[in-house]
Amino acid sequence: MKLTCNRENLISGVNIVQKAVPAKSTAEILQGILIEVGEELRFTGNDNEFGIVYEIPAIIEEIGSIVVNSKTFGDIVRKLPDIYVTLETINDGAMLSITSGHANYKIKAYPTESYPPVAFLDTSVSFDIKEKTLVDLIRQTSFAAAAQEEKRIILKGVFMEQKEGKLSFVAIDGFRLAKKTIDVEDSREFSIIVPTKILNELSKSVKGEDDVIHFCCNENQIMFFCDSFRMVSKLYKGDYIDYRKMFPREYKTSCVVNNKAFLSAFERSALVIQDEKKYPLTIKFNNNDEIIMYVNAENGISREVITAEVTGDEIEIGMCIRNILECLKAIDEENIILSLTHALGPCVITGAEDKSYQYLVMPVKITSKSV
């Protein structure tokens, strides 16, 4: 195996596939990157749950394939001095020679027979979506999925549902819910639970432009792909929560407020809080068209007054700042609408113009004195 490629292309490919390489594994081969040389240079990372295949152009002199340690190989190629890099197997494939300018490294190589292949799903039934649209769907929902410590595995993923000409992404962690819906022309229907890992890594790996990403799925796996790469992940199994029942049928209080002003007030209030579970933020919506935010925490006292359009009953609720901050950062509109039922009922946040994004968060018990 021998080839020459551009260093920046090489670094990009290695960086992407390394996202699927486990930091620790009982199987040493999984801590490696599979390098295959055919018509192009192809890299593969795979942890048996999530796999990435990425191709870059190269000048091919001799085809072949090997596995090298991911960390060692990645650390070296990111430090190489010249714009071009030559990779060549030596010692009957037992070593990989890496040459760039006057620098040369030789690292241990492994045979490829025991490296697990990344599945290739049937692309004849694929769906198409623009990169920017997909990135927005992920950005506005995946943060609300449960942490990896959560025992209920279905909550650690994003629920993807296509039904009646609409594609929805939904994430829930038990305290909050994020949902984004877009219109699609495809009449086919499906519902799956996708691990957040593949979605978050996918959003980091694409440019978020008008280029099209394809995806297809079966009962067990999902695959996202384009000309240069494919990502494949196992799906989570189980019945997803009937999230539609979580939204109240009617609200007693509604508030329209500038998103930037609201977000800034939350960020300032967070400066005096170390333990937000112990010291949640008190928020009062009053009939003077004001939102008053107050907290008496470990590092001090914060009080903010924000102009808003408040209609309905006056209401006072407690909120964990992080749960609100991530939502406000995910909304792209100038103004937002907060809809509430009572002090311990869910708060629903949407854009003032675009209702395709909905965020539901559960209040917490108020510990600070009344504002």
C-alpha positions as CSV (number, residue, x, y, z in Angstrom):
1,M,0.0,0.0,0.0
2,K,1.4,3.4,-1.0
3,L,-0.2,6.8,-1.6
4,T,0.3,10.5,-1.3
5,C,-2.4,12.9,-0.1
6,N,-3.0,16.5,1.1
7,R,-2.2,16.9,4.8
8,E,-5.3,19.0,5.6
9,N,-7.6,16.4,3.9
10,L,-5.8,13.7,5.8
11,I,-6.3,15.5,9.1
12,S,-10.0,16.2,8.3
13,G,-10.6,12.5,7.6
14,V,-8.9,11.3,10.7
15,N,-10.6,13.8,12.9
16,I,-14.0,12.7,11.7
17,V,-13.6,8.9,12.0
18,Q,-11.9,9.2,15.4
19,K,-15.3,10.2,16.8
20,A,-16.3,6.6,16.4
21,V,-13.2,5.1,17.9
22,P,-13.6,4.2,21.6
23,A,-11.1,5.7,24.1
24,K,-11.0,2.3,25.8
25,S,-11.9,-1.1,24.6
26,T,-11.3,-4.7,25.6
27,A,-10.8,-5.3,21.9
28,E,-7.5,-3.6,20.9
29,I,-8.5,-3.6,17.2
30,L,-11.4,-1.2,17.9
31,Q,-8.9,1.4,19.1
32,G,-7.6,1.5,15.6
33,I,-8.4,3.2,12.4
34,L,-8.9,1.1,9.3
35,I,-7.1,2.5,6.3
36,E,-8.1,1.2,2.9
37,V,-6.5,2.2,-0.4
38,G,-8.5,1.6,-3.6
39,E,-9.7,4.2,-6.0
40,E,-9.6,6.7,-3.1
41,L,-8.2,6.7,0.4
42,R,-10.8,5.5,2.9
43,F,-10.7,5.7,6.7
44,T,-13.0,3.8,9.1
45,G,-13.7,4.1,12.8
46,N,-16.1,1.7,14.5
47,D,-17.0,0.8,18.1
48,N,-19.6,-1.8,17.1
49,E,-22.5,0.6,18.0
50,F,-21.5,3.5,15.8
51,G,-19.3,3.6,12.7
52,I,-17.9,6.2,10.4
53,V,-16.4,5.8,6.9
54,Y,-14.7,8.8,5.3
55,E,-13.0,9.1,1.9
56,I,-10.5,11.6,0.7
57,P,-8.7,12.0,-2.7
58,A,-5.2,10.7,-3.0
59,I,-2.5,9.7,-5.6
60,I,-2.6,6.0,-5.4
61,E,0.5,4.0,-6.2
62,E,-0.3,0.7,-4.6
63,I,-3.6,-0.6,-3.1
64,G,-4.0,-2.3,0.2
65,S,-5.4,-2.0,3.7
66,I,-4.1,-1.9,7.3
67,V,-5.2,-0.9,10.8
68,V,-3.2,1.5,12.9
69,N,-3.7,2.9,16.4
70,S,-6.1,5.8,16.2
71,K,-4.4,8.1,18.8
72,T,-0.9,7.5,17.6
73,F,-1.7,8.0,14.0
74,G,-3.9,11.0,14.6
75,D,-1.4,12.7,16.9
76,I,1.4,12.3,14.3
77,V,-0.5,13.5,11.2
78,R,-1.7,16.7,13.0
79,K,1.9,17.7,13.6
80,L,3.4,16.9,10.2
81,P,5.3,19.8,8.6
82,D,4.6,19.6,4.9
83,I,1.5,20.1,2.8
84,Y,1.8,16.6,1.4
85,V,1.9,13.2,3.2
86,T,3.0,9.8,1.9
87,L,1.7,6.7,3.6
88,E,3.4,3.3,2.8
89,T,3.3,-0.1,4.3
90,I,6.7,-1.7,5.0
91,N,8.0,-4.9,6.6
92,D,5.3,-7.0,4.8
93,G,2.5,-4.8,6.2
94,A,3.8,-4.9,9.8
95,M,4.6,-1.2,9.9
96,L,3.2,2.0,8.3
97,S,5.7,4.6,7.1
98,I,4.5,8.2,7.3
99,T,6.5,10.8,5.4
100,S,6.0,14.5,5.2
101,G,8.9,16.8,4.1
102,H,11.9,15.8,6.1
103,A,9.8,14.1,8.8
104,N,9.4,10.3,8.8
105,Y,7.6,8.1,11.3
106,K,7.1,4.3,11.4
107,I,4.3,3.0,13.5
108,K,3.0,-0.5,14.1
109,A,0.3,-1.8,11.8
110,Y,-2.3,-4.6,12.3
111,P,-4.0,-6.9,9.8
112,T,-7.5,-6.0,8.9
113,E,-9.3,-9.4,9.1
114,S,-10.6,-8.9,12.6
115,Y,-11.7,-5.3,12.1
116,P,-15.5,-5.2,12.2
117,P,-17.1,-3.8,9.0
118,V,-19.5,-0.8,9.1
119,A,-22.9,-1.8,7.8
120,F,-24.1,-0.5,4.5
121,L,-27.9,-0.1,4.4
122,D,-30.2,-0.3,1.4
123,T,-29.9,3.2,-0.2
124,S,-32.8,2.6,-2.6
125,V,-35.2,3.7,0.1
126,S,-33.3,6.7,1.4
127,F,-34.6,10.1,2.4
128,D,-33.1,13.5,1.5
129,I,-32.6,16.5,3.7
130,K,-30.5,19.7,3.4
131,E,-27.5,19.9,5.7
132,K,-28.6,23.2,7.2
133,T,-32.1,21.8,8.0
134,L,-30.7,18.7,9.6
135,V,-28.2,20.6,11.6
136,D,-30.9,22.9,12.9
137,L,-33.1,19.9,13.8
138,I,-30.3,18.4,15.8
139,R,-29.2,21.7,17.4
140,Q,-32.6,22.6,18.6
141,T,-33.5,19.2,20.2
142,S,-30.6,16.9,21.1
143,F,-29.5,18.9,24.1
144,A,-32.8,18.0,25.8
145,A,-32.1,14.2,25.6
146,A,-31.2,12.4,28.9
147,A,-27.6,12.0,30.0
148,Q,-25.8,8.7,29.4
149,E,-26.3,7.9,33.1
150,E,-30.0,7.7,32.6
151,K,-31.3,4.1,33.0
152,R,-34.2,4.5,30.5
153,I,-32.3,4.0,27.3
154,I,-35.0,5.5,25.0
155,L,-34.5,8.9,26.7
156,K,-30.8,9.0,25.7
157,G,-31.9,9.3,22.1
158,V,-33.8,11.6,19.8
159,F,-37.2,10.4,18.6
160,M,-37.4,10.9,14.8
161,E,-40.9,10.6,13.4
162,Q,-42.2,11.2,9.9
163,K,-45.9,11.3,9.6
164,E,-48.5,13.1,7.5
165,G,-46.0,15.1,5.6
166,K,-44.1,16.3,8.6
167,L,-40.7,15.3,10.1
168,S,-40.3,15.8,13.8
169,F,-37.3,15.5,16.1
170,V,-38.2,15.1,19.8
171,A,-35.9,14.8,22.9
172,I,-37.0,14.4,26.5
173,D,-35.0,14.0,29.7
174,G,-37.8,13.8,32.2
175,F,-37.7,17.5,33.2
176,R,-37.8,19.1,29.7
177,L,-38.9,18.4,26.2
178,A,-37.7,19.9,22.9
179,K,-39.5,19.4,19.6
180,K,-38.8,20.7,16.1
181,T,-41.0,19.9,13.1
182,I,-40.5,20.6,9.4
183,D,-42.7,20.0,6.4
184,V,-41.5,17.3,4.0
185,E,-42.8,16.3,0.6
186,D,-42.2,12.6,1.2
187,S,-45.4,10.7,2.2
188,R,-43.6,7.7,3.7
189,E,-43.9,7.3,7.4
190,F,-41.5,6.0,10.1
191,S,-40.6,6.4,13.8
192,I,-37.3,5.5,15.3
193,I,-35.1,6.5,18.4
194,V,-31.6,7.6,17.3
195,P,-28.7,7.8,19.8
196,T,-27.7,11.4,20.3
197,K,-24.0,10.5,19.6
198,I,-24.5,10.0,15.9
199,L,-26.6,13.1,15.5
200,N,-24.2,15.3,17.4
201,E,-21.2,14.0,15.6
202,L,-23.0,14.4,12.3
203,S,-23.9,18.0,12.9
204,K,-20.2,18.7,13.7
205,S,-19.0,16.9,10.5
206,V,-21.2,18.7,7.9
207,K,-20.9,22.3,6.8
208,G,-24.5,23.2,7.5
209,E,-25.1,24.5,3.9
210,D,-27.6,23.7,1.2
211,D,-25.9,20.5,0.2
212,V,-28.1,17.4,0.6
213,I,-27.6,14.6,3.2
214,H,-29.2,11.2,2.6
215,F,-30.4,8.9,5.3
216,C,-32.0,5.4,5.4
217,C,-33.0,3.1,8.2
218,N,-34.3,-0.3,9.1
219,E,-35.5,-1.8,12.3
220,N,-32.0,-1.9,13.8
221,Q,-29.9,0.8,12.3
222,I,-29.8,4.2,10.7
223,M,-27.3,5.4,8.1
224,F,-26.5,9.0,7.0
225,F,-24.4,9.4,3.9
226,C,-23.2,11.7,1.1
227,D,-20.4,11.5,-1.5
228,S,-17.5,11.5,1.0
229,F,-18.7,9.7,4.1
230,R,-21.3,7.6,5.8
231,M,-22.2,7.3,9.4
232,V,-24.1,4.2,10.8
233,S,-25.5,3.7,14.2
234,K,-27.6,1.1,16.0
235,L,-31.0,2.4,17.0
236,Y,-32.5,2.3,20.5
237,K,-35.4,-0.2,21.0
238,G,-38.6,0.5,22.9
239,D,-41.8,2.5,22.8
240,Y,-41.2,6.3,23.1
241,I,-43.1,8.4,25.5
242,D,-46.4,9.8,24.2
243,Y,-45.0,13.3,24.4
244,R,-48.2,14.9,22.9
245,K,-50.0,14.3,26.2
246,M,-47.4,16.4,28.0
247,F,-48.5,19.7,26.5
248,P,-51.4,21.4,28.4
249,R,-54.7,21.9,26.5
250,E,-55.0,25.5,27.7
251,Y,-52.9,28.1,29.4
252,K,-53.8,30.8,32.0
253,T,-50.8,33.1,31.4
254,S,-49.0,34.1,28.2
255,C,-45.9,36.3,27.8
256,V,-44.2,37.7,24.8
257,V,-40.6,38.8,25.5
258,N,-37.4,39.7,23.6
259,N,-35.3,36.5,23.5
260,K,-31.9,38.3,23.7
261,A,-33.0,40.4,26.7
262,F,-34.4,37.3,28.4
263,L,-31.3,35.2,27.7
264,S,-29.0,37.9,29.0
265,A,-30.9,38.3,32.2
266,F,-30.6,34.5,32.8
267,E,-26.9,34.5,32.1
268,R,-26.3,37.4,34.6
269,S,-28.5,35.7,37.2
270,A,-26.4,32.5,36.9
271,L,-23.3,34.4,38.1
272,V,-24.4,34.2,41.7
273,I,-25.5,30.6,41.6
274,Q,-23.2,27.5,42.1
275,D,-25.9,24.9,42.9
276,E,-29.0,25.6,40.8
277,K,-30.8,22.6,42.2
278,K,-30.6,24.2,45.7
279,Y,-31.1,27.7,44.5
280,P,-33.4,27.9,41.5
281,L,-34.4,31.2,39.9
282,T,-37.7,32.7,40.9
283,I,-39.6,34.2,37.9
284,K,-42.7,36.3,38.4
285,F,-45.0,37.3,35.4
286,N,-47.1,40.3,36.5
287,N,-49.9,42.4,35.0
288,N,-47.6,45.4,34.8
289,D,-46.1,43.9,31.6
290,E,-43.0,42.9,33.5
291,I,-41.0,39.8,34.2
292,I,-39.2,39.9,37.5
293,M,-36.4,37.4,38.1
294,Y,-34.9,36.9,41.5
295,V,-32.5,34.5,43.3
296,N,-30.8,34.6,46.7
297,A,-27.9,32.1,46.3
298,E,-24.5,31.2,47.7
299,N,-22.6,34.0,46.0
300,G,-25.2,36.8,46.3
301,I,-28.6,38.1,45.4
302,S,-29.7,38.9,41.8
303,R,-32.8,40.8,40.7
304,E,-33.7,41.5,37.1
305,V,-36.8,43.3,35.6
306,I,-37.6,42.8,32.0
307,T,-40.2,44.5,29.9
308,A,-42.7,42.0,28.3
309,E,-46.3,41.6,27.2
310,V,-48.0,39.6,29.9
311,T,-51.6,38.5,29.5
312,G,-53.8,36.4,31.9
313,D,-53.1,35.5,35.5
314,E,-50.1,36.7,37.5
315,I,-47.9,33.7,38.2
316,E,-44.7,32.9,40.0
317,I,-42.6,29.9,39.2
318,G,-39.1,28.5,40.0
319,M,-36.7,27.4,37.2
320,C,-33.3,25.7,36.9
321,I,-31.3,28.2,34.8
322,R,-29.6,25.6,32.7
323,N,-32.9,24.2,31.5
324,I,-34.0,27.6,30.2
325,L,-30.6,28.8,28.8
326,E,-30.1,25.9,26.4
327,C,-33.6,26.5,25.0
328,L,-33.2,30.2,24.5
329,K,-29.9,29.7,22.7
330,A,-31.6,27.2,20.4
331,I,-34.4,29.6,19.3
332,D,-33.4,31.8,16.4
333,E,-36.3,34.3,16.6
334,E,-36.2,37.9,18.1
335,N,-39.2,37.4,20.3
336,I,-40.5,34.3,22.1
337,I,-43.8,33.3,23.8
338,L,-43.9,31.6,27.2
339,S,-47.2,29.9,28.0
340,L,-48.0,28.8,31.6
341,T,-50.8,27.0,33.5
342,H,-49.9,27.3,37.2
343,A,-46.8,27.5,39.5
344,L,-46.0,23.8,39.2
345,G,-47.3,23.2,35.7
346,P,-45.2,23.0,32.6
347,C,-43.9,26.1,30.8
348,V,-44.0,26.0,27.0
349,I,-41.8,28.2,25.0
350,T,-42.1,28.9,21.2
351,G,-41.0,31.5,18.8
352,A,-43.4,34.4,18.4
353,E,-43.6,33.8,14.6
354,D,-42.4,30.3,14.0
355,K,-44.3,27.7,16.0
356,S,-42.4,24.8,14.5
357,Y,-40.2,24.7,17.6
358,Q,-41.7,23.9,21.0
359,Y,-39.8,23.6,24.3
360,L,-41.5,22.4,27.4
361,V,-39.8,22.7,30.8
362,M,-41.1,21.7,34.3
363,P,-40.8,24.3,37.0
364,V,-39.2,23.5,40.4
365,K,-40.2,24.4,43.9
366,I,-39.4,28.0,44.8
367,T,-36.8,28.4,47.6
368,S,-36.0,32.2,47.3
369,K,-38.3,34.7,49.0
370,S,-41.0,36.4,46.9
371,V,-39.8,39.1,44.6
